[in-house]
Amino acid sequence: MTSSTGHGSAGTGATGRRVTANIGLTLDGRYCGPGGPGDLGAIVRYATTDVARDHLGRIWESATTALLGRVNAEGFLGFWPTVAGDDAADPRDRGYAKWLAEAEKVVLSTTVTEAPWERTRMVNAPAPEVVAGLKAESGGDILANSSPSVIKALLAADLVDRLYLLVCPEIAGGGPRLFEDGLPGTRWTPTRQDTGELGETALIYDRVR
């Protein structure tokens, strides 16, 4: 495993809150394969490596709000609470699961209005508008957590201050990409890089403003 660190230049807001985003991608920049959202074979096998789990710990350590799309939230909150109470689970997984349970969760949805989880707000509004409201409040980082539609909207509005990427050494050959044509031109600086034995690379990039 190799790693390197540097100093980023991530922006904050009036309250000092950064907007961060976490997602796993293939070498050809896709967050799922041609089979749709459930086609994650090129990514999932790398998510339980030491590099990926250490990366997961860095993602949430300074965040107090999880920003999620509804479908992603249903998947996460149907799985992670059981991990939080599993003494046999990897401590890094349990740490993340407990954080997710205790953190403020803001879920974007056009169809569901009543939150089925504790510490959760359902919001029917564009992601940039929701983030503007959150940045006006006090708290830690606002983490757009593995929800591609939310992350794409925030990238399009140039509101992401830090990117946490797990790049997996496979080419999916089809499926949606995170970085689509039409995004504003932006510059980023690498803050950390760790490469695991399977070839997966955990990267942190900070937006240069």
N, C-alpha and C positions, 0 to 999 in steps of 0.2 A: 504494500500500500504506500502511496506517495501522497504528500499533502504540502500545501503552501498557503501562507496567509498574507494578507496585505491590509491596507487601510482604505475603506470605502468613503464615498462622499454622499451617502444617502440623505435626501432632504427629509424634513419633518413638516409639521404644520404649525399653526399658531399655538397649538397646545403641545407641540413636540411629538405628536403621534406619527409614526411612520406607517405607511401602507406596504405590507409585504405579501408575497404570493408564493405558494408552494405547489409543485406539480412534478410528476414523472414524465419523461419524454423518451422516445426512441431516437436513434441516430438521425432519422429523417424528420424529426421534429413533431412526431405525432403522439397524442396522449391516449389514443386507443387505435386498434387496428381496423381493417375494412369491415369487420363484422359489427361495428357499432360500439356503444359504451361498455358493453360487457366483454369485448374482445381485448383483453389486457395481458395476454400471454407473453408479450414481448417486454412487459414491465414488471408484472407481479413477482416473477421468480427472483428479481433483484431487490425486492422491497424488504426482505428479511435478512439481508447480509449485515455484517457489523458496520460497514460504511453507511448503509442506508439507515440503520437504526440510530447510529450516532448523529447522522444528519437530521433525523426526525426530532431528536432532543434539542438541537439548535433552533429548529423552526419555531417552536412554541415558547422558548425560555423567556422572551421579552414581550410576548403577546398577551393581551387580556381580552381580546375580542376575536371570535372566529366568524368570518363572513362566508356564507355558504349558499349555493343554489339548493333548491328544494330536493331534487333527486339525489344529489350528493349527500345532503343532510340526512335523508332517510336511510341511505346506505351506511353512513358513518355511525349514526346514532342507533342503528339497529345492531351494530357489531361491537363498537368500542366499549360501551358500558359493561359488557360481560368480561372484557379484558381487564378493566380496572379492578374487578373483584377476584381475579384469578391469580392465586399465589404462585402458580406454576408458570405464569407468563413471564417473558423477558422483562426485566425491570424498566428498560427503556420504553417498551410498549406500554407498560402499566403507567409510567409517568405521563406519557402522552394521553392515554385514556382518561386518567384522572384530571389532567388539565382540561380536556375537552368537556368533561362533565361539569366542571366548576366554572369554566370561562363563560363570559357573555357570548351568546350565539345569536347572530342576526341572519335570518334565512330569507332569501329573496324568492318570492312566489307570487304568481298571478292568480293562483287558484285556491290556495290554502290560507285561511286567515287566523285560525286558532292554533297556537303552538302546542304540539303534542309532547314537547320536552321541557324540562325545567330550565330556567335561566335563558329562555329563548324568546326572541321577538320575530314575528312574521311581518315582512314588509313587502308591499307591492309598489316598487319604485325602481328606476334605473340605478344600477350599481354606483355610478359616479355621484349621483345625488345622495344616495345613502352614505357613501364614504365622506362626503362633505359634511353631513350632519354628525357623523361619528368623530371626525377630526376636530369639531368644535367642542366636543366633550373631553373630559379628562380621562386618562387611561394609558395603557401601554400600546404596543403595536397592534394594528388591525390586520389580521392574517386572512387573506383570501385563500381558503384552504382546499386545494385540489379541485376546485370547481371551475372548469374551463370557461364556461359562459361568463362567469363573473370576472375572471382574470382577463379574458379578452376585452371585455368592456372597459376595464380599468387601464389596460395597456393602450387602448384606443384613445382614452382621455388623458394619457400620460400621467396617471396618478400612482403608479407603482414605484416605490422607493427602493425595494429590495426584492430580488428574485432568488428563491431557493429551488434549484433544479436537480433532479436525479436523472442523469442521462444514461440510458441503458444501451449496451452495445449490440443492438439489433435494428435491422431495417424492416419496418412493418410493411412497406410497399403500398399502403393505402390507409384511408382513415383521415379524420380531421387533424389539422395542424394547429398548434397554439399561435404561432407567429404567421398571420395571414398577410397577404398584400393589402396595402392601404393604411398600415399602422404609421403613426408619425415617426420620423427619423429621430432616434435617441442614442445617447452614448452611455455605456456602462463600464464599470471597473470591477475586475475580479477581486473578491475579498477572501475567498477560501476555495480550495480544491482538494478533494480526497478521492483516490481511486482504489477500488477494491479488487479482490482476487478474481472475480468474475468479469472484471472490466468495466463495472459500473462506476460512474463518476458523479460525486456529489459536488455541486457548484453553488457558490453564493456570489451574486452580482449586485452591486449597488449602482443606482442611477446617479449619473454625474449631472448636476444642475448648475 
